[in-house]
Structure formats: structure tokens, C-alpha cells
Amino acid sequence: MSVQVYIPTPFRRATNDRDRVSLDAPDVKALLDELEERYGGLKGLIRDEQGAVHRHVNVYVNNEAIDALEGLRTPLRDGDEVSIIPALAGGAGAGDASSRDSRAPIGSGAGRMRLPLAR
């Protein structure tokens, strides 16, 4: 039984820049165990010391979050695809309307980009 695992860009340094790896595992927990054993650099990136998936990491089986399935006990079948997706940090730039504090009164200057005055 072979399962394809998508490795996100920030984690690829641990897999020698491979974006996909194939593993055999009966469920997600066993798959992550094997993945961390085979690629030691992944240890701690996906799960914490107790084996729980980090809050900022989502794991999907065939495009469905394991949280909506059976969690780490989600069974895997030959041909399944597992994706590991870390949350991305960042957001809109300082001058974007979407970055403004919606609670600030209009015209208060909150969330506006400050430009130096020309001399």
C-alpha cells in the first residue's frame, strides 16, 4: 500500500527538497511516525512532543481535514494523498484598507501609512 505525501515548501529542507514522498502506513499517526523516522528533520515541525499535530499545521487526506475525519486514527488506503499544510504568517501591507483597525474612527489616522514629507 502506498500513500503520496505532499511536503510543503518550508519543510522540504528536511526531505532533500522533495515535494512528495511515498510511504506505507495504515493510518495518519503511523504515516507521521514513519515520515519523522525517515526524515528526522521533520520531527517537531508537524507534531509536538506528545504526538499531537501542532495548531498551526493542518493535515488533509484526499483534500479533507483529518479534524473532520478520525484525526490521527484516520485510516489510509492505497493511492490516498496526504497533504501537510502549515499556516502562513503575514497579511496586508500597512497602506491597505484591509489592514486598518475597523474599530478606529474614520479619519483618525489608524492604519494609515505614514510617508515622509518632501522638503
JOVENGI-V311769 format. One record per residue. N is the residue number from 1. SS is DSSP state (A for helix, B for strand, O for the rest). OMEGA is omega in radians with two decimals (none if undefined). BURIAL is # if it has 9 or more other ideal C-beta (glycine too) atoms within 8 Angstrom, else .. Layout:
# JOVENGI-V311769
N:SS:OMEGA:BURIAL, N:SS:OMEGA:BURIAL
This chain:
# JOVENGI-V311769
1:O:-3.11:., 2:O:3.12:., 3:B:3.09:#, 4:B:3.14:#, 5:B:3.08:#, 6:B:3.13:#, 7:O:-3.12:#, 8:O:-3.08:#, 9:A:-3.11:., 10:A:-3.11:., 11:A:-3.02:#, 12:A:3.10:#, 13:A:-3.13:., 14:A:-3.11:#, 15:A:-3.12:#, 16:O:3.10:., 17:O:3.07:., 18:O:3.13:., 19:O:3.10:., 20:B:3.03:., 21:B:3.10:#, 22:B:3.12:., 23:B:3.04:#, 24:O:3.13:., 25:O:-3.13:#, 26:O:-3.14:., 27:B:-3.07:#, 28:A:3.13:#, 29:A:3.13:#, 30:A:3.11:#, 31:A:3.13:#, 32:A:3.05:#, 33:A:-3.12:#, 34:A:-3.13:#, 35:A:3.14:#, 36:A:3.10:#, 37:A:-3.11:., 38:A:-3.11:., 39:O:-3.04:#, 40:A:3.13:., 41:A:3.12:., 42:A:-3.11:#, 43:O:-3.13:., 44:O:3.13:., 45:O:-3.06:#, 46:O:-3.08:#, 47:B:3.08:#, 48:O:-3.09:., 49:O:3.11:., 50:O:3.11:., 51:O:3.11:., 52:O:3.11:., 53:B:3.12:#, 54:O:3.11:#, 55:O:-3.09:., 56:O:3.12:., 57:B:3.06:#, 58:B:3.11:#, 59:B:-3.12:#, 60:B:2.99:#, 61:B:-3.09:#, 62:O:3.08:., 63:O:3.08:., 64:B:-3.10:., 65:B:-3.14:., 66:A:3.08:#, 67:A:3.13:., 68:A:3.14:., 69:O:-3.12:#, 70:O:-3.14:., 71:A:-3.14:., 72:A:3.12:#, 73:A:3.13:., 74:O:-3.13:#, 75:B:3.11:., 76:O:3.12:#, 77:O:3.09:., 78:O:3.11:., 79:O:3.09:., 80:O:3.06:#, 81:B:3.12:#, 82:B:3.10:#, 83:B:3.08:#, 84:B:-3.03:#, 85:B:3.06:#, 86:B:3.08:#, 87:O:3.12:., 88:O:3.09:., 89:O:3.09:., 90:O:-3.13:., 91:O:-3.09:., 92:O:3.09:., 93:O:-3.06:., 94:O:-3.09:., 95:O:-3.11:., 96:O:3.12:., 97:A:-3.10:., 98:A:-3.11:., 99:A:-3.12:#, 100:O:3.07:#, 101:O:-3.06:., 102:O:3.14:., 103:O:-3.11:., 104:O:3.12:#, 105:O:3.12:., 106:O:3.13:., 107:O:-3.12:., 108:O:-3.12:., 109:O:-3.14:., 110:O:3.09:., 111:O:3.14:., 112:O:3.09:., 113:O:3.11:., 114:O:3.12:., 115:O:3.11:., 116:O:3.11:., 117:O:3.10:., 118:O:3.14:., 119:O:none:.
